Amino acid sequence: MDNYFAKLNAVNVRDKTEKKNGLTYLSWAWAWGEVKKLHPDATYTIYENADGWFYHTDGKTCWVKTGLTVQGIEHIEYLPVMDYRNQSIPTDKVTSFDVNKAIQRSLTKAAARHGLGLYIYAGEDLPEGAEVTPMSKKAPGIDTQQLKLTRMKLIAADVQKYTGSKDKAAIRDGIETAEAWMEAQGAFTGKAYEAMTEEEFAGYLKGLHDFFVQDNEQARAL
């Protein structure tokens, strides 16, 4: 029987990692691309809570739950929603940007459970017995439709949190109003959500946050 774990575990990810606050991180887009190159039928799942949010909470802090399936085997990963210091963020301070980042890190760790980059979490620099293997600089296999839906849900969850409304029409109006403001500020060009890079989408979420913060401040001033 084909040992898919051994093949994924033998991939050298060293030049695709970066270090932050003493921890080593692997790019989610690249990791997913490598999984899809070897296993085109691989899928991932972002588990929602009962309200349809992409994060779960006990009222104090939050976490995400993701799953990655390869050859019919799913590995589940839970990850706290954390700040740049790797400390859990209080529920009332969590934004969709924080959740999006946690989802990517969680999925990358789920990929490690299948073998890809697992040695990173064991504190090793290279996979056991590895030879340096040329890697493609592009990460193929990104499902743009799934990416679009994921980002739309993150945006809607953020607007719902800021406005306190679950009404879909009100949420859509909030998004359109925020995007018009962001466009006037030069922070949004109308680019499709799924076409944005991770950096562009992070900037979009920050612009969304800035709009509602200033909008709420103006409302309080009246």
C-alpha positions in Angstrom: 0.0 0.0 0.0 1.3 3.4 -0.9 2.7 5.3 2.1 1.5 8.8 1.3 2.7 10.1 4.7 6.3 9.1 4.0 6.2 11.0 0.7 4.8 14.2 2.2 7.2 13.9 5.2 10.1 13.7 2.8 9.4 17.0 1.2 11.9 19.7 2.1 10.0 22.8 3.2 13.0 24.6 4.7 13.1 27.4 2.2 9.4 28.0 2.5 9.4 28.8 6.2 9.8 32.0 8.2 10.5 32.7 11.9 8.4 34.9 14.1 8.9 35.3 17.9 11.1 32.2 18.0 8.6 30.0 16.1 8.8 28.6 12.6 5.9 29.0 10.2 5.2 27.4 6.9 3.2 29.2 4.2 -0.3 27.8 4.0 -0.7 28.6 0.3 2.5 26.8 -0.5 1.7 23.8 1.8 -1.7 23.4 0.2 -0.1 23.5 -3.2 2.3 20.8 -2.4 -0.4 18.6 -1.0 -2.6 19.1 -4.1 0.4 18.3 -6.4 0.8 14.9 -4.9 -2.9 14.3 -4.0 -5.2 16.2 -6.4 -8.3 14.9 -4.6 -7.3 16.3 -1.2 -9.8 18.6 0.5 -10.0 20.8 3.6 -12.8 21.8 5.9 -13.3 24.8 8.1 -15.7 23.8 10.8 -18.3 26.4 11.7 -20.1 26.8 15.1 -23.8 26.6 15.6 -24.2 30.3 14.4 -22.3 29.7 11.2 -19.1 31.4 12.4 -15.7 30.2 11.5 -14.5 30.3 15.1 -15.7 28.7 18.4 -15.7 30.4 21.7 -16.3 29.7 25.4 -17.1 33.4 26.0 -13.5 34.2 27.0 -11.2 33.2 24.2 -11.7 31.7 20.7 -10.3 28.9 18.6 -10.7 27.5 15.1 -11.3 23.9 14.0 -10.1 22.7 10.6 -9.7 19.3 8.9 -7.5 18.2 6.0 -8.4 15.0 4.1 -5.9 13.0 2.1 -6.7 9.7 0.5 -9.9 9.6 2.6 -8.1 10.1 5.9 -9.0 13.4 7.7 -6.8 14.9 10.4 -8.4 17.5 12.6 -6.6 20.5 14.1 -7.7 22.9 16.7 -5.9 26.2 17.2 -6.4 29.2 19.5 -7.0 32.6 17.9 -3.8 34.4 19.0 -2.1 37.8 18.7 1.5 38.5 17.5 2.8 37.4 20.9 1.1 34.0 20.5 -1.3 34.9 23.3 -5.0 34.1 23.1 -7.1 37.1 22.1 -10.2 37.9 24.3 -13.4 37.1 22.5 -14.5 40.8 22.3 -11.2 41.8 20.7 -11.2 39.1 17.9 -11.5 40.3 14.3 -11.9 38.4 11.1 -8.3 39.1 10.3 -7.3 37.2 13.5 -9.6 34.3 12.6 -8.4 34.1 9.0 -4.8 33.9 10.2 -5.7 31.2 12.7 -7.4 29.2 10.0 -4.4 29.3 7.8 -2.1 28.2 10.6 -4.5 25.5 11.7 -4.7 24.0 8.2 -0.9 24.1 7.9 -0.7 22.1 11.1 -3.3 19.7 9.8 -1.1 19.2 6.7 1.8 18.4 9.1 -0.3 15.6 10.6 -0.3 14.1 7.1 3.5 14.4 7.0 4.2 17.7 5.2 6.6 19.8 7.4 6.0 17.6 10.5 9.6 17.8 11.4 9.3 21.5 11.9 7.2 20.9 14.9 9.8 18.4 16.2 12.4 21.2 16.1 14.3 19.7 13.1 15.7 21.7 10.1 15.3 18.9 7.5 13.2 15.8 7.1 14.9 12.5 8.0 17.2 11.3 5.2 16.1 14.2 3.0 17.8 15.3 -0.2 17.3 18.8 -1.4 14.5 18.7 -3.9 13.8 21.5 -6.3 10.4 23.1 -5.6 8.0 24.9 -7.8 7.8 28.6 -6.9 4.0 28.6 -7.6 1.5 27.0 -5.3 -1.0 25.3 -7.6 -4.3 23.8 -6.7 -5.9 26.7 -4.9 -9.7 26.3 -5.1 -10.7 29.9 -5.9 -14.4 29.3 -5.4 -13.8 27.9 -1.9 -11.4 30.7 -1.1 -14.1 33.2 -2.2 -16.8 31.7 0.0 -14.4 31.5 3.0 -13.4 35.1 2.6 -17.1 36.2 2.1 -18.1 34.5 5.3 -15.2 36.1 7.2 -16.2 39.5 6.0 -19.9 38.9 6.8 -19.0 37.7 10.3 -16.9 40.8 10.9 -19.7 43.1 9.8 -22.2 41.2 11.9 -20.0 41.7 14.9 -19.5 45.4 14.3 -23.2 46.1 13.5 -24.8 43.6 15.9 -27.2 42.6 13.1 -27.8 39.1 11.6 -30.0 40.4 8.8 -28.4 39.5 5.5 -29.6 42.7 3.7 -28.2 44.8 6.6 -24.9 43.0 6.4 -24.7 43.4 2.7 -25.5 47.2 3.0 -22.8 47.4 5.7 -20.2 45.8 3.4 -21.1 48.0 0.4 -21.0 51.2 2.6 -17.7 50.2 4.1 -16.2 49.4 0.6 -17.3 52.7 -0.7 -15.6 54.5 2.2 -12.5 52.3 1.7 -12.4 53.1 -2.0 -12.5 56.8 -1.3 -9.6 56.3 1.1 -7.7 54.4 -1.6 -7.8 51.2 0.5 -10.0 49.2 -1.9 -9.9 48.9 -5.7 -12.9 46.6 -6.2 -10.7 43.6 -6.7 -12.5 40.3 -6.3 -12.0 38.7 -2.9 -10.6 35.5 -4.3 -8.1 37.4 -6.5 -6.5 39.2 -3.6 -3.2 38.1 -2.2 -3.1 37.3 1.5 -1.5 40.7 2.1 -4.2 42.5 0.1 -7.0 40.6 1.9 -5.4 41.5 5.3 -5.4 45.1 4.2 -9.0 44.8 3.2 -10.0 43.4 6.6 -8.1 46.2 8.3 -9.9 48.8 6.1 -13.2 47.2 7.1 -12.2 47.5 10.8 -11.1 51.1 10.4 -14.4 52.0 8.8 -16.6 50.6 11.5 -14.4 52.0 14.3 -14.7 55.5 12.9 -18.4 55.0 12.1 -19.1 54.0 15.7 -17.1 56.9 17.1 -19.1 59.3 14.9 -22.3 57.7 16.1 -21.3 58.1 19.8 -20.4 61.8 19.2 -23.9 62.6 18.0 
